[in-house]
Amino acid sequence: MDWKLELIVVPVSDVDRAKAFYAEQAGFNVDVDFSAGDFRVVQLTPRGSSCSITLMRNTAAPGSLQGVHLIVTDIDAACAELTSRGVEVAELHHFVDGVQTPGPDPNRADYDSFSSFTDPDGNGWVIQEVHHSASTS
């Protein structure tokens, strides 16, 4: 049986503000914006991803989602794109003997270069560079 991660709930305080951030600044595609009374769900998907996010006001504290990884093949281009859209992106870094070191991995090895950003509620995202396609098995 395959187990596929397809949706992550992102707790937010203001769905409209979060939708604007993810659609206009982070560049996610808006898939669904559904309301029924006080209930509202906005689903967005990063370009090229098979996993989406849903923005919801729920019992989880806004900003409590941390460490979700967005995998890119060119971290410099990804960070430049986010920055051009007004997203504050952390400095690129890699690790040497477990110590965070400024700049991308000198060898540009898969899984070794990182950056990050937060949404308006403080939900934290990690950007990680991987050049090859991950195995689906």
Sequence and secondary structure as in RCSB ss.txt:
>XXXX:A:sequence
MDWKLELIVVPVSDVDRAKAFYAEQAGFNVDVDFSAGDFRVVQLTPRGSSCSITLMRNTAAPGSLQGVHLIVTDI
DAACAELTSRGVEVAELHHFVDGVQTPGPDPNRADYDSFSSFTDPDGNGWVIQEVHHSASTS
>XXXX:A:secstr
      EEEEE S HHHHHHIIIIIS  EEEEEEEETTEEEEEEE TT S EEEEE SSS TT  EEEEEEES H
HHHHHHHHHTT      EEEETTEEEESS TT  TT  EEEEE TT  EEEEEE  S     
